[in-house]
Amino acid sequence: MKLYLVEIGGMRDGNLFECHEVHALVAASEEQLLRDCQSRFAGAMRAAHLDGWIELELEHLAPDNRRDGPSFFVAELGRNSASAMREQHDYRFLNAASLREAVQAARQGAPGWHVDACVNLDDLAREAGYALRRDLFGEVPNPRSQARYVRFLEPRAEAPLQAPVPADPVQA
């Protein structure tokens, strides 16, 4: 199994431009991920699409449900500029003993950026019933990134059921 962080784009009511959201999904393969995204996000926004994803390997959760050592975090970094209307975003992956330490490390490693959010990916995997796969040294291998535009098909509206109209005996 794999933990995917997906970026979903599309238009929300009232927006002038496309917006983006990041979601976490667990799937066995990219094919299953695409099916799951189609069923979950098609119709949630106009022109809904997948812009890309980050993939992390999962393994079955150990019976004791605890592990020693630092946790694996993803930090969403933001940066504003006087020459642009929008905030620029980037993501950093890091090991840290706590959320506070992860935020501090993300800030130190990215001067001029601020931390918008920081998520413990070990906790996210555990909530889904899995653990992040680690190498022999206890490190999470580098996540695999995929930038790929996949447009979701709009769900088809079901035609309302109508009772057949009986023929008018006078006109028949």
Contact map, one row per residue, 1 for C-alpha under 8 A:
1110000000000000000000000111100000000000000000000000000011100000000000000000000000000000000000000000000000000000000000000000000000000000000000000000000000000000000000000000
1111000000000000000000000111100000000000000000000000001111000000000000000000000000000000000000000000000000000000000000000000000000000000000000000000000000000000000000000000
1111100000000000000000011110000000000000000000000000001111000000000000000000000000000000000000000000000000000000000000000000100000000000000000000000000000000000000000000000
0111110000000000000000011110000010000000000000000000111100000000000000000000000000000000000000000000000000000000000000000000000000000000000000000000000000000000000000000000
0011111000000000000001111000000000000000000000000000111000000000000000000000000000000000000000000000000000000000000000000000000000000000000000000000000000000000000000000000
0001111100000000000001111000000000000000000000000111110000000000000000000000000000000000000000000000000000000000000000000000000000000000000000000000000000000000000000000000
0000111110000000000111100000000000000000000000000111100000000000000000000000000000000000000000000000000000000000000000000000000000000000000000000000000000000000000000000000
0000011111000000000111100000000000000000100000011111000000000000000000000000000000000000000000000000000000000000000000000000000000000000000000000000000000000000000000000000
0000001111100000011110000000000000000000000000111110000000000000000000000000000000000000000000000000000000000000000000000000000000000000000000000000000000000000000000000000
0000000111110000011100000000000000000000000011111000000000000000000000000000000000000000000000000000000000000000000000000000000000000000000000000000000000000000000000000000
0000000011111011111000000000000000000000000011110000000000000000000000000000000000000000000000000000000000000000000000000000000000000000000000000000000000000000000000000000
0000000001111110011000000000000000000000000011000000000000000000000000000000000000000000000000000000000000000000000000000000000000000000000000000000000000000000000000000000
0000000000111110000000000000000000000000000010000000000000000000000000000000000000000000000000000000000000000000000000000000000000000000000000000000000000000000000000000000
0000000000011111000000000000000000000000000000000000000000000000000000000000000000000000000000000000000000000000000000000000000000000000000000000000000000000000000000000000
0000000000111111111000000000000000000000000000000000000000000000000000000000000000000000000000000000000000000000000000000000000000000000000000000000000000000000000000000000
0000000000100111110000000000000000000000000000000000000000000000000000000000000000000000000000000000000000000000000000000000000000000000000000000000000000000000000000000000
0000000000100011111000000000000000000000000000000000000000000000000000000000000000000000000000000000000000000000000000000000000000000000000000000000000000000000000000000000
0000000011110011111100000000000000000000000000000000000000000000000000000000000000000000000000000000000000000000000000000000000000000000000000000000000000000000000000000000
0000000011110010111110000000000000000000000000000000000000000000000000000000000000000000000000000000000000000000000000000000000000000000000000000000000000000000000000000000
0000001111000000011111000000000000000000000000000000000000000000000000000000000000000000000000000000000000000000000000000000000000000000000000000000000000000000000000000000
0000001110000000001111100000000000000000000000000000000000000000000000000000000000000000000000000000000000000000000000000000000000000000000000000000000000000000000000000000
0000111100000000000111110000000000000000000000000000000000000000000000000000000000000000000000000000000000000000000000000000000000000000000000000000000000000000000000000000
0000111100000000000011111000000000000000000000000000000000000000000000000000000000000000000000000000000000000000000000000000000000000000000000000000000000000000000000000000
0011110000000000000001111100000000000000000000000000000000000000000000000000000000000000000000000000000000000000000000000000000000000000000000000000000000000000000000000000
0011110000000000000000111110000010000000000000000000000000000000000000000000000000000000000000000000000000000000000000000000000000000000000000000000000000000000000000000000
1111000000000000000000011111000010000000000000000000000000000000000000000000000000000000000000000000000000000000000000000000000100000000000000000000000000000000000000000000
1111000000000000000000001111110110000000000000000000000000000000000000000000000000000000000000000000000000000000000000000000000000000000000000000000000000000000000000000000
1100000000000000000000000111110110000000000000000000000000000000000000000000000000000000000000000000000000000000000000000000000000000000000000000000000000000000000000000000
1100000000000000000000000011111110000000000000000000000000000000000000000000000000000000000000000000000000000000000000000000000000000000000000000000000000000000000000000000
0000000000000000000000000011111111000000000000000000000000000000000000000000000000000000000000000000000000000000000000000000000000000000000000000000000000000000000000000000
0000000000000000000000000000111111100000000000000000000000000000000000000000000000000000000000000000000000000000000000000000000000000000000000000000000000000000000000000000
0000000000000000000000000011111111110000000000000000000000000000000000000000000000000000000000000000000000000000000000000000000000000000000000000000000000000000000000000000
0001000000000000000000001111111111111000000000000000000000000000000000000000000000000000000000000000000000000000000000000000000000000000000000000000000000000000000000000000
0000000000000000000000000000011111111100000000000000000000000000000000000000000000000000000000000000000000000000000000000000000000000000000000000000000000000000000000000000
0000000000000000000000000000001111111110000000000000000000000000000000000000000000000000000000000000000000000000000000000000000000000000000000000000000000000000000000000000
0000000000000000000000000000000111111111000000000000000000000000000000000000000000000000000000000000000000000000000000000000000000000000000000000000000000000000000000000000
0000000000000000000000000000000011111111110000000100000000000000000000000000000000000000000000000000000000000000000000000000000000000000000000000000000000000000000000000000
0000000000000000000000000000000001111111110000000000000000000000000000000000000000000000000000000000000000000000000000000000000000000000000000000000000110000000000000000000
0000000000000000000000000000000000111111110000000000000000000000000000000000000000000000000000000000000000000000000000000000000000000000000000000000000000000000000000000000
0000000000000000000000000000000000011111110100000000000000000000000000000000000000000000000000000000000000000000000000000000000000000000000000000000000000000000000000000000
0000000100000000000000000000000000001111111110011000000000000000000000000000000000000000000000000000000000000000000000000000000000000000000000000000000100000000000000000000
0000000000000000000000000000000000001111111110011000000000000000000000000000000000000000000000000000000000000000000000000000000000000000000000000000000111100000000000000000
0000000000000000000000000000000000000000111111010000000000000000000000000000000000000000000000000000000000000000000000000000000000000000000000000000000001100000000000000000
0000000000000000000000000000000000000001111111010000000000000000000000000000000000000000000000000000000000000000000000000000000000000000000000000000000000000000000000000000
0000000001111000000000000000000000000000111111110000000000000000000000000000000000000000000000000000000000000000000000000000000000000000000000000000000000000000000000000000
0000000001110000000000000000000000000000001111110000000000000000000000000000000000000000000000000000000000000000000000000000000000000000000000000000000000000000000000000000
0000000011100000000000000000000000000000000011111000000000000000000000000000000000000000000000000000000000000000000000000000000000000000000000000000001101000000000000000000
0000000111100000000000000000000000000000111111111100000000000000000000000000000000000000000000000000000000000000000000000000000000000000000000000000001100000000000000000000
0000000111000000000000000000000000000000110000111110000000000000000000000000000000000000000000000000000000000000000000000000000000000000000000000000111100000000000000000000
0000011110000000000000000000000000001000000000011111000000000000000000000000000000000000000000000000000000000000000000000000000000000000000000000001111100000000000000000000
0000011110000000000000000000000000000000000000001111100000000000000000000000000000000000000000000000000000000000000000000000000000000000000000000011110000000000000000000000
0000011100000000000000000000000000000000000000000111110000000000000000000000000000000000000000000000000000000000000000000000000000000000000000001111100000000000000000000000
0001111000000000000000000000000000000000000000000011111000000000000000000000000000000000000000000000000000000000000000000000000000000000000000001111000000000000000000000000
0001110000000000000000000000000000000000000000000001111100000000000000000000000000000000000000000000000000000000000000000000000000000000000000111100000000000000000000000000
0111100000000000000000000000000000000000000000000000111110000000000000000000000000000000000000000000000000000000000000000000000000000000000000111000000000000000000000000000
0111000000000000000000000000000000000000000000000000011111000000000000000000000000000000000000000000000000000000000000000000000000011000000000110000000000000000000000000000
1110000000000000000000000000000000000000000000000000001111100000000000000000000000000000000000000000000000000000000000000000000000011000000000000000000000000000000000000000
1110000000000000000000000000000000000000000000000000000111110000000000000000000000000000000000000000000000000000000000000000100001111000000000000000000000000000000000000000
1000000000000000000000000000000000000000000000000000000011111000000000000000000000000000000000000000000000000000000000000000000001111000000000000000000000000000000000000000
0000000000000000000000000000000000000000000000000000000001111100000000000000000000000000000000000000000000000000000000000000000011100000000000000000000000000000000000000000
0000000000000000000000000000000000000000000000000000000000111110100000000000000000000000000000000000000000000000000000000000010011100000000000000000000000000000000000000000
0000000000000000000000000000000000000000000000000000000000011111110000000000000000000000000000000000000000000000000000000000000000100000000000000000000000000000000000000000
0000000000000000000000000000000000000000000000000000000000001111100000000000000000000000000000000000000000000000000000000000000000000000000000000000000000000000000000000000
0000000000000000000000000000000000000000000000000000000000000111110000000000000000000000000000000000000000000000000000000000000000000000000000000000000000000000000000000000
0000000000000000000000000000000000000000000000000000000000001111111000000000000000000000000000000000000000000000000000000000010000000000000000000000000000000000000000000000
0000000000000000000000000000000000000000000000000000000000000101111100000000000000000000000000000000000000000000000000000000000000000000000000000000000000000000000000000000
0000000000000000000000000000000000000000000000000000000000000000111110000000000000000000000000000000000000000000000000000000000000000000000000000000000000000000000000000000
0000000000000000000000000000000000000000000000000000000000000000011111000000000000000000000000000000000000000000000000000000000000000000000000000000000000000000000000000000
0000000000000000000000000000000000000000000000000000000000000000001111100000000000000000000000001000000000000000000000000000000000000000010000000000000000000000000000000000
0000000000000000000000000000000000000000000000000000000000000000000111110000000000000000000000111100000000000000000000000000000000000000000000000000000000000000000000000000
0000000000000000000000000000000000000000000000000000000000000000000011111000000000000000000000111100000000000000000000011100000000000000000000000000000000000000000000000000
0000000000000000000000000000000000000000000000000000000000000000000001111100000000000000000011110000000000000000000000011100000000000000000100000000000000000000000000000000
0000000000000000000000000000000000000000000000000000000000000000000000111110000000000000000011110010010000000000000001111100000000000000000000000000000000000000000000000000
0000000000000000000000000000000000000000000000000000000000000000000000011111000000000000001111000000000000000000000001111000000000000000000000000000000000000000000000000000
0000000000000000000000000000000000000000000000000000000000000000000000001111100000000000001111000000011001000000001111100000000000000000000000000000000000000000000000000000
0000000000000000000000000000000000000000000000000000000000000000000000000111110000000000111100000000000000000000001111000000000000000000000000000000000000000000000000000000
0000000000000000000000000000000000000000000000000000000000000000000000000011111000000000111100000000000001000000111110000000000000000000000000000000000000000000000000000000
0000000000000000000000000000000000000000000000000000000000000000000000000001111100000011110000000000000000000000111100000000000000000000000000000000000000000000000000000000
0000000000000000000000000000000000000000000000000000000000000000000000000000111110000011100000000000000000000001110000000000000000000000000000000000000000000000000000000000
0000000000000000000000000000000000000000000000000000000000000000000000000000011111010111000000000000000000000000000000000000000000000000000000000000000000000000000000000000
0000000000000000000000000000000000000000000000000000000000000000000000000000001111111010000000000000000000000000000000000000000000000000000000000000000000000000000000000000
0000000000000000000000000000000000000000000000000000000000000000000000000000000111111000000000000000000000000000000000000000000000000000000000000000000000000000000000000000
0000000000000000000000000000000000000000000000000000000000000000000000000000000011111000000000000000000000000000000000000000000000000000000000000000000000000000000000000000
0000000000000000000000000000000000000000000000000000000000000000000000000000000111111110000000000000000000000000000000000000000000000000000000000000000000000000000000000000
0000000000000000000000000000000000000000000000000000000000000000000000000000000011111110000000000000000000000000000000000000000000000000000000000000000000000000000000000000
0000000000000000000000000000000000000000000000000000000000000000000000000000000100011111000000000000000000000000000000000000000000000000000000000000000000000000000000000000
0000000000000000000000000000000000000000000000000000000000000000000000000000011110011111100000000000000000000000000000000000000000000000000000000000000000000000000000000000
0000000000000000000000000000000000000000000000000000000000000000000000000000011100000111110000000000000000000000000000000000000000000000000000000000000000000000000000000000
0000000000000000000000000000000000000000000000000000000000000000000000000001111000000011111000000000000000000000000000000000000000000000000000000000000000000000000000000000
0000000000000000000000000000000000000000000000000000000000000000000000000001110000000001111100000000000000000000000000000000000000000000000000000000000000000000000000000000
0000000000000000000000000000000000000000000000000000000000000000000000000111100000000000111110000000000000000000000000000000000000000000000000000000000000000000000000000000
0000000000000000000000000000000000000000000000000000000000000000000000000111100000000000011111000000000001000000000000000000000000000000000000000000000000000000000000000000
0000000000000000000000000000000000000000000000000000000000000000000000011110000000000000001111100000000000000000000000000000000000000000000000000000000000000000000000000000
0000000000000000000000000000000000000000000000000000000000000000000000011110000000000000000111110000010011000000000000000000000000000000000000000000000000000000000000000000
0000000000000000000000000000000000000000000000000000000000000000000001111000000000000000000011111000010000000000000000000000000000000000000000000000000000000000000000000000
0000000000000000000000000000000000000000000000000000000000000000000001111000000000000000000001111110110000000000000000000000000000000000000000000000000000000000000000000000
0000000000000000000000000000000000000000000000000000000000000000000011100000000000000000000000111110110000000000000000000000000000000000000000000000000000000000000000000000
0000000000000000000000000000000000000000000000000000000000000000000001100000000000000000000000011111110000000000000000000000000000000000000000000000000000000000000000000000
0000000000000000000000000000000000000000000000000000000000000000000000001000000000000000000000011111111000000000000001110000000000000000000000000000000000000000000000000000
0000000000000000000000000000000000000000000000000000000000000000000000000000000000000000000000000111111100000000000000000000000000000000000000000000000000000000000000000000
0000000000000000000000000000000000000000000000000000000000000000000000000000000000000000000000011111111110000000000000000000000000000000000000000000000000000000000000000000
0000000000000000000000000000000000000000000000000000000000000000000000001010000000000000000001111111111111000000000001000000000000000000000000000000000000000000000000000000
0000000000000000000000000000000000000000000000000000000000000000000000000010000000000000000000000011111111100000001001000000000000000000000000000000000000000000000000000000
0000000000000000000000000000000000000000000000000000000000000000000000000000000000000000000000000001111111110000000000000000000000000000000000000000000000000000000000000000
0000000000000000000000000000000000000000000000000000000000000000000000000000000000000000000001000000111111111000000000000000000000000000000000000000000000000000000000000000
0000000000000000000000000000000000000000000000000000000000000000000000000010100000000000000101000000011111111100001000000000000000000000000000000000000000000000000000000000
0000000000000000000000000000000000000000000000000000000000000000000000000000000000000000000000000000001111111110111000000000000000000000000000000000000000000000000000000000
0000000000000000000000000000000000000000000000000000000000000000000000000000000000000000000000000000000111111110000000000000000000000000000000000000000000000000000000000000
0000000000000000000000000000000000000000000000000000000000000000000000000000000000000000000000000000000011111110000000000000000000000000000000000000000000000000000000000000
0000000000000000000000000000000000000000000000000000000000000000000000000000000000000000000000000000000001111111100000000000000000000000000000000000000000000000000000000000
0000000000000000000000000000000000000000000000000000000000000000000000000000000000000000000000000000000000111111100000000000000000000000000000000000000000000000000000000000
0000000000000000000000000000000000000000000000000000000000000000000000000000001000000000000000000000000000000111110000000000000000000000000000000000000000000000000000000000
0000000000000000000000000000000000000000000000000000000000000000000000000000111000000000000000000000000000100111111000000000000000000000000000000000000000000000000000000000
0000000000000000000000000000000000000000000000000000000000000000000000000000111000000000000000000000000000100001111100000000000000000000000000000000000000000000000000000000
0000000000000000000000000000000000000000000000000000000000000000000000000011110000000000000000000000001001100000111111000000000000000000000000000000000000000000000000000000
0000000000000000000000000000000000000000000000000000000000000000000000000011110000000000000000000000000000000000011111000000000000000000000000000000000000000000000000000000
0000000000000000000000000000000000000000000000000000000000000000000000000011100000000000000000000000000000000000001111100000000000000000000000000000000000000000000000000000
0000000000000000000000000000000000000000000000000000000000000000000000001111000000000000000000000010011000000000001111110000000000000000000000000000000000000000000000000000
0000000000000000000000000000000000000000000000000000000000000000000000001110000000000000000000000010000000000000000011111001000000000000000000000000000000000000000000000000
0000000000000000000000000000000000000000000000000000000000000000000000111100000000000000000000000010000000000000000001111111000000000000000000000000000000000000000000000000
0000000000000000000000000000000000000000000000000000000000000000000000111100000000000000000000000000000000000000000000111111100000010000000000000000000000000000000000000000
0000000000000000000000000000000000000000000000000000000000000000000000111000000000000000000000000000000000000000000000011111110000110000000000000000000000000000000000000000
0000000000000000000000000000000000000000000000000000000000000000000000000000000000000000000000000000000000000000000000011111111000000000000000000000000000000000000000000000
0000000000000000000000000000000000000000000000000000000000000000000000000000000000000000000000000000000000000000000000111111111100000000000000000000000000000000000000000000
0010000000000000000000000000000000000000000000000000000001000000000000000000000000000000000000000000000000000000000000001111111111110000000000000000000000000000000000000000
0000000000000000000000000000000000000000000000000000000000001000100000000000000000000000000000000000000000000000000000000111111111100000000000000000000000000000000000000000
0000000000000000000000000000000000000000000000000000000000000000000000000000000000000000000000000000000000000000000000000011111111000000000000000000000000000000000000000000
0000000000000000000000000100000000000000000000000000000000000000000000000000000000000000000000000000000000000000000000000001111111000000000000000000000000000000000000000000
0000000000000000000000000000000000000000000000000000000000011000000000000000000000000000000000000000000000000000000000000000111111100000000000000000000000000000000000000000
0000000000000000000000000000000000000000000000000000000001111000000000000000000000000000000000000000000000000000000000000000111111110000000000000000000000000000000000000000
0000000000000000000000000000000000000000000000000000000001111100000000000000000000000000000000000000000000000000000000000100110011111000000000000000000000000000000000000000
0000000000000000000000000000000000000000000000000000000111100000000000000000000000000000000000000000000000000000000000001100100001111100000100000000000000000000000000000000
0000000000000000000000000000000000000000000000000000000111100000000000000000000000000000000000000000000000000000000000000000000000111110000110000000000000000000000000000000
0000000000000000000000000000000000000000000000000000000000000000000000000000000000000000000000000000000000000000000000000000000000011111111110000000000000000000000000000000
0000000000000000000000000000000000000000000000000000000000000000000000000000000000000000000000000000000000000000000000000000000000001111111110000000000000000000000000000000
0000000000000000000000000000000000000000000000000000000000000000000000000000000000000000000000000000000000000000000000000000000000000111111000000000000000000000000000000000
0000000000000000000000000000000000000000000000000000000000000000000000000000000000000000000000000000000000000000000000000000000000000111111000000000000000000000000000000000
0000000000000000000000000000000000000000000000000000000000000000000010000000000000000000000000000000000000000000000000000000000000000111111100000000000000000000000000000000
0000000000000000000000000000000000000000000000000000000000000000000000000000000000000000000000000000000000000000000000000000000000000111111110000000000000000000000000000000
0000000000000000000000000000000000000000000000000000000000000000000000010000000000000000000000000000000000000000000000000000000000011110011111000000000000000000000000000000
0000000000000000000000000000000000000000000000000000000000000000000000000000000000000000000000000000000000000000000000000000000000001110001111100000000000000000000000000000
0000000000000000000000000000000000000000000000000000000000000000000000000000000000000000000000000000000000000000000000000000000000000000000111110000000000000000000000000000
0000000000000000000000000000000000000000000000000000011100000000000000000000000000000000000000000000000000000000000000000000000000000000000011111000000000000000000000000000
0000000000000000000000000000000000000000000000000000011100000000000000000000000000000000000000000000000000000000000000000000000000000000000001111100000000000000000000000000
0000000000000000000000000000000000000000000000000001111000000000000000000000000000000000000000000000000000000000000000000000000000000000000000111110000000000000000000000000
0000000000000000000000000000000000000000000000000001110000000000000000000000000000000000000000000000000000000000000000000000000000000000000000011111000000000000000000000000
0000000000000000000000000000000000000000000000000011100000000000000000000000000000000000000000000000000000000000000000000000000000000000000000001111100000000000000000000000
0000000000000000000000000000000000000000000000000111100000000000000000000000000000000000000000000000000000000000000000000000000000000000000000000111110000000000000000000000
0000000000000000000000000000000000000000000000001111000000000000000000000000000000000000000000000000000000000000000000000000000000000000000000000011111000000000000000000000
0000000000000000000000000000000000000000000000001110000000000000000000000000000000000000000000000000000000000000000000000000000000000000000000000001111100000000000000000000
0000000000000000000000000000000000000000000000111100000000000000000000000000000000000000000000000000000000000000000000000000000000000000000000000000111110000000000000000000
0000000000000000000000000000000000000100110000111100000000000000000000000000000000000000000000000000000000000000000000000000000000000000000000000000011111000000000000000000
0000000000000000000000000000000000000100010000000000000000000000000000000000000000000000000000000000000000000000000000000000000000000000000000000000001111100000000000000000
0000000000000000000000000000000000000000011000100000000000000000000000000000000000000000000000000000000000000000000000000000000000000000000000000000000111110000000000000000
0000000000000000000000000000000000000000011000000000000000000000000000000000000000000000000000000000000000000000000000000000000000000000000000000000000011111000000000000000
0000000000000000000000000000000000000000000000000000000000000000000000000000000000000000000000000000000000000000000000000000000000000000000000000000000001111100000000000000
0000000000000000000000000000000000000000000000000000000000000000000000000000000000000000000000000000000000000000000000000000000000000000000000000000000000111110000000000000
0000000000000000000000000000000000000000000000000000000000000000000000000000000000000000000000000000000000000000000000000000000000000000000000000000000000011111000000000000
0000000000000000000000000000000000000000000000000000000000000000000000000000000000000000000000000000000000000000000000000000000000000000000000000000000000001111100000000000
0000000000000000000000000000000000000000000000000000000000000000000000000000000000000000000000000000000000000000000000000000000000000000000000000000000000000111110000000000
0000000000000000000000000000000000000000000000000000000000000000000000000000000000000000000000000000000000000000000000000000000000000000000000000000000000000011111000000000
0000000000000000000000000000000000000000000000000000000000000000000000000000000000000000000000000000000000000000000000000000000000000000000000000000000000000001111100000000
0000000000000000000000000000000000000000000000000000000000000000000000000000000000000000000000000000000000000000000000000000000000000000000000000000000000000000111110000000
0000000000000000000000000000000000000000000000000000000000000000000000000000000000000000000000000000000000000000000000000000000000000000000000000000000000000000011111000000
0000000000000000000000000000000000000000000000000000000000000000000000000000000000000000000000000000000000000000000000000000000000000000000000000000000000000000001111100000
0000000000000000000000000000000000000000000000000000000000000000000000000000000000000000000000000000000000000000000000000000000000000000000000000000000000000000000111110000
0000000000000000000000000000000000000000000000000000000000000000000000000000000000000000000000000000000000000000000000000000000000000000000000000000000000000000000011111011
0000000000000000000000000000000000000000000000000000000000000000000000000000000000000000000000000000000000000000000000000000000000000000000000000000000000000000000001111111
0000000000000000000000000000000000000000000000000000000000000000000000000000000000000000000000000000000000000000000000000000000000000000000000000000000000000000000000111111
0000000000000000000000000000000000000000000000000000000000000000000000000000000000000000000000000000000000000000000000000000000000000000000000000000000000000000000000011111
0000000000000000000000000000000000000000000000000000000000000000000000000000000000000000000000000000000000000000000000000000000000000000000000000000000000000000000000111111
0000000000000000000000000000000000000000000000000000000000000000000000000000000000000000000000000000000000000000000000000000000000000000000000000000000000000000000000111111
